[in-house]
Structure formats: structure tokens, C-alpha cells
Amino acid sequence: MRHRVAFYPCCGPDIERPLDLLRLYADEVIFCDINKTLRPRWQRCLNALRPPGPRPTFLIGDVRQVISQITWINVLFYRRDSDGEGGSGMVVLGDSFLPQLLQRFASEGGLIITDGPNSRGSNFKQMIRPNGMSKHGWSFRRSSEQPYLETDGVYLVTVSPTEAVGG
């Protein structure tokens, strides 16, 4: 089975619960944040971790540059971000950054697990509506199973390549 990678941009100190939530979906979780002061906290988290579970990898840097270092993504995990004080201001699910993420998605697709933060525009709302959304060569559909909606407020959205049309 292929190594499954989850990516959590603009994560801040949110480490333990995402590792638990992503246990079923990823073998590795790449956490990314621009804030260099998080490094000691992340190190303490690494020291306290007990297997089994996905292996955390921590990258300090602007997600717009860090994304090029990631070979593939099976799961995008993104929650609790904002454009206010302490938030990244990144519109990860917006049309300016989403195509860069999708270039890294595994060819068969994957999942987005999110609460839709920084949702300017309507991509997140469209992704979770009954008929989903098709954009940038990919289809986004709210999963029929939503195991974390009540407990963590995050939706599971399936991501799959849009079928080619034509003859």
C-alpha cells in the first residue's frame, strides 16, 4: 500500500487532535506554519508522542513556498484558521491557492477535512452542498459519512479527478 500523506497548512500549535483524527487516513501528517516560535512546542509534542499513529513532520515556512516541497497529498486537513490576529490570512480553499494544492493531490484523489476557515468566496459552501463542486479539473463532494462533524466541527469532502468529457 502506498504511503498516505496528510497536509495541515497554517496549523499553529494544533497537533495532538489532528494526529488522532488523521490516524485512519494517513501514515504521515505534514504540519506547516510560518511561525518559527512554534518549533520548541512541536519538539515537545514529538517527544511526548507514542505510536501507533501517523508520523508528524514539521515544516516552518510560508505555505505558498512549502507546498512545492511536498511530493503528494492524500488528505488536506485545514481548520481553525482566520484572517484576524493570530490567523494566517491565507485563503487555502480559495481559487488563488487551491490549484497549487490540487497539483500535489494523488492522481486518484483523496480527502479534504475542514471546517472551511477563511472562506471568502463560495468554494467551501459549494464543496459541502449536496451536489458538490467541480473546479480546476477536480470534483469535490461532501462524504456520506461525517464522523467528526459533531465532535470537531470538520467536514469530510471527497476529492476526485473530474472525468474527461468528449468522444
Stockholm file with secondary structure:
# STOCKHOLM 1.0

chainA/1-167         MRHRVAFYPCCGPDIERPLDLLRLYADEVIFCDINKTLRPRWQRCLNALRPPGPRPTFLIGDVRQVISQITWINVLFYRRDSDGEGGSGMVVLGDSFLPQLLQRFASEGGLIITDGPNSRGSNFKQMIRPNGMSKHGWSFRRSSEQPYLETDGVYLVTVSPTEAVGG
#=GR chainA/1-167 SS CCCCEEEETTCTTCCHHHHHHGGGTCSEEEEEESCGGGHHHHHHHHHHCCSSSCEEEEEESCHHHHGGGCCCBSEEEECSCCSSTTSCCCCTTSTTTHHHHHHHBCTTCEEEEECCTTCCSSHHHHHHSTTCEEETTEEEEECSCCTTHHHHCCEEEEEEECCCCCC
#=GC SS_cons         CCCCEEEETTCTTCCHHHHHHGGGTCSEEEEEESCGGGHHHHHHHHHHCCSSSCEEEEEESCHHHHGGGCCCBSEEEECSCCSSTTSCCCCTTSTTTHHHHHHHBCTTCEEEEECCTTCCSSHHHHHHSTTCEEETTEEEEECSCCTTHHHHCCEEEEEEECCCCCC
//
